[in-house]
Amino acid sequence: MSLGVLNNIAAIYAQNNLNNTQASLQNTLTQLSSGSRINSGSDDAAGLAVADGLAANESALTQSAANASDGIGLLQTADGALSQVTNLLNRAVTLSTEAANGTLNSNQVSSANQEYQNILSEIGNIGVTTNFNGRSVFTSTAKTVFVSDGTVSGANVYSDVVGTLAKGGVGETAPVGAGIAITNPTPTASTLTAGSVATFGALAATTDSVGGTISVAVGTGGTAVVSTIAKGTALSDVVSQLNAQYNAANNGVTASLVSGKLTITGPQDAANTTAGTNTLVVTGTALTDYAQATSTAGPAAGIDFTQSTVSTLTQATAQTVLTTVTSAIAAVAYQRGIIGADVNQLTAASGVASTESENLTAAESNIRETNYGQATSDLAKYEVLSQTGISALAQANSVQQEVLKLLQ
């Protein structure tokens, strides 16, 4: 190899290696100081894309878990309020049972009605004043909870309807399908030996339910017993309700099921001499046959306490109030069951989001975080290479000076 001074090839070579070593040393120091293996796109372009995508998923899932928790909080607020409504209705059961007793005087019944009215007012107040984060809880507007992992395919919207709460609609009843009118009987002539019978048309199917009103009197001058049947009531429960009212009225009327048909039987004429005294007069009766529902319950489908038969507690209405309040308790329990199912669904969604976020965080960590064991080894290596590179560059520059000895 000839001697020359135009280019110091050895020095250039040493300088290039030293530059590479310094770049690697700088990158290693950046990794150690930041804790991240990827600090720019040049470090790992593919890894950066994957890690950033996972980070976006994690952010969406973390907030989704918080969204679900907020939804659970709203539903639990509604459930707590409805538990107080149940307590109020239980007190109304006591009052109506007490008012039905013939030992109370008019003032005592009036006092019971005053407390009953306060109960109805408080139920309305609970429906109006119960809020969550400044929003009314008891509305027919669906409360939506959005859960997503940041992608279109991973998004899900939960729509929960708490329903309204007021005297005109307490709780919810089980959903029922379309209704058709039940054929009503005409008043039947009495006999001297047995009570007259009124038979209503049969239900279209054994799974159907009933709703409406029945008004039955014995004889043209008899006092009518009006029964309000909550929509969705089973026919067997209708019979139980009617017999309770007829027994309380002591009018000798009985209700039964005959070949799947609702049958009302009037009292016998014990003397067997006075024709017409046991004639059943069925007026103001409008029963509806409701098919089994295939959809979910709608909001505010519950018991209406604004009806004249239950709006005021008297000795005459106490039996009807008692039946209605008992139905309202069942309707509130049904509504709380719906809310509880929604809470469980959101709890599961929150758990899934939290678990998925945890797993994605671990995956991102594997891609992005600095491996300190490897980085410290690289640091030692590049520090030695940096020192040896500087020394080699110095030696390469000094070798060029040997040419001057040839000119001496």
ABEGO torsion letter per residue (X at the ends): XBBBAABBAAAAAAAAAAAAAAAAAAAAAAAAAAGBABABAAABAAAAAAAAAAAAAAAAAAAAAAAAAAAAAAAAAAAAAAAAAAAAAAAAAAAAAAAABAABBAAAAAAAAAAAAAAAAAAAAAAAABBBGGBBABBABBBBBBBBAGBAAABBBBBBBAEBBBAABBEBBBBBBBBBBBBBBBBBBBBAABBBBBBBBBBABAABBBBEBBBBBBEAABBBBBBBBBBGBBAAAAAAAAAAAAAAAGAGBBBBBBGGBBBBBBBBBAAGABBGAABBBBBGBBBBBBBBBABBBBBGABBBAABAAAABBBAAAAAAAAAAAAAAAAAAAAAAAAAAAAAAAAAAAAAAAAAAAAAAAAAAAAAABBBAAAAAAAAAAAAAAAAAAAAAAAAAAAAAAAAAAAAX
